[in-house]
């Protein structure tokens, strides 16, 4: 979702998902705090998907995945943006 919004606003796909979150912060879709939290989450996802399980601290992964508030905030801020630009029908 973040990559598509960034692509729509900038006319080209961002080079990475973390960069798409930064762009959403730069263009005001996300608050600075949410943009930073989602950038970190995207980086964390990249580490998880490109690292073998023996290297990862499973307790750290579990704790990070329990923090769902950042994702809720992301969805709410994107929804507000889409509503503001008239992309969500009444």
Secondary structure per residue as TSV (DSSP state, phi and psi in degrees):
chain	resnum	aa	ss	phi	psi
A	1	X	-	360.0	-45.2
A	2	X	H	-62.2	-42.3
A	3	X	H	-63.7	-40.7
A	4	X	H	-66.3	-41.2
A	5	X	H	-64.2	-44.3
A	6	X	H	-62.8	-41.4
A	7	X	H	-63.0	-43.2
A	8	X	H	-60.8	-43.3
A	9	X	H	-77.8	-34.1
A	10	X	H	-102.9	-11.8
A	11	X	S	83.9	0.2
A	12	X	S	-151.2	153.5
A	13	X	-	-70.1	137.9
A	14	X	-	-67.9	154.7
A	15	X	S	-69.9	-16.4
A	16	X	S	-157.3	163.3
A	17	X	H	-67.1	-40.8
A	18	X	H	-58.0	-39.6
A	19	X	H	-65.9	-36.2
A	20	X	H	-62.6	-36.1
A	21	X	H	-67.6	-38.9
A	22	X	H	-63.2	-42.5
A	23	X	H	-61.6	-43.0
A	24	X	H	-61.1	-32.1
A	25	X	H	-71.2	-41.8
A	26	X	H	-63.3	-36.0
A	27	X	T	-93.9	2.9
A	28	X	T	87.0	9.5
A	29	X	S	-70.5	-43.0
A	30	X	S	-111.9	148.8
A	31	X	-	-67.0	158.6
A	32	X	H	-56.0	-40.4
A	33	X	H	-64.5	-46.5
A	34	X	H	-66.2	-40.8
A	35	X	H	-59.3	-42.3
A	36	X	H	-67.9	-43.1
A	37	X	H	-63.3	-40.5
A	38	X	H	-74.0	-30.5
A	39	X	H	-63.5	-44.6
A	40	X	H	-63.4	-40.7
A	41	X	H	-64.3	-39.1
A	42	X	H	-66.6	-39.5
A	43	X	H	-64.3	-41.6
A	44	X	H	-61.2	-41.9
A	45	X	H	-60.2	-41.6
A	46	X	H	-62.8	-41.0
A	47	X	H	-62.3	-45.4
A	48	X	H	-62.6	-40.9
A	49	X	H	-79.4	-16.1
A	50	X	H	-117.0	10.2
A	51	X	S	-122.1	142.5
A	52	X	-	-74.4	146.6
A	53	X	T	-56.3	-31.2
A	54	X	T	-67.3	-23.8
A	55	X	T	-86.3	-24.3
A	56	X	S	-84.0	136.9
A	57	X	-	-78.2	106.1
A	58	X	H	-64.6	-30.6
A	59	X	H	-64.8	-40.5
A	60	X	H	-64.4	-41.7
A	61	X	H	-62.0	-47.4
A	62	X	H	-58.4	-47.3
A	63	X	H	-62.4	-41.9
A	64	X	H	-64.3	-36.8
A	65	X	H	-75.6	-13.3
A	66	X	H	-79.6	-17.3
A	67	X	-	-83.4	81.5
A	68	X	-	-88.7	-12.2
A	69	X	H	-60.1	-38.3
A	70	X	H	-61.2	-35.5
A	71	X	H	-73.5	-36.7
A	72	X	H	-63.0	-45.4
A	73	X	H	-62.4	-42.4
A	74	X	H	-56.4	-49.3
A	75	X	H	-62.2	-42.8
A	76	X	H	-65.1	-41.8
A	77	X	H	-68.5	-39.2
A	78	X	H	-65.8	-41.8
A	79	X	H	-61.6	-43.2
A	80	X	H	-60.8	-42.3
A	81	X	H	-62.3	-47.2
A	82	X	H	-63.3	-37.5
A	83	X	H	-65.6	-42.3
A	84	X	H	-62.3	-34.8
A	85	X	T	-91.3	4.4
A	86	X	T	79.2	20.0
A	87	X	-	-85.3	-10.1
A	88	X	S	-109.7	115.5
A	89	X	-	-67.9	149.7
A	90	X	-	-71.9	360.0
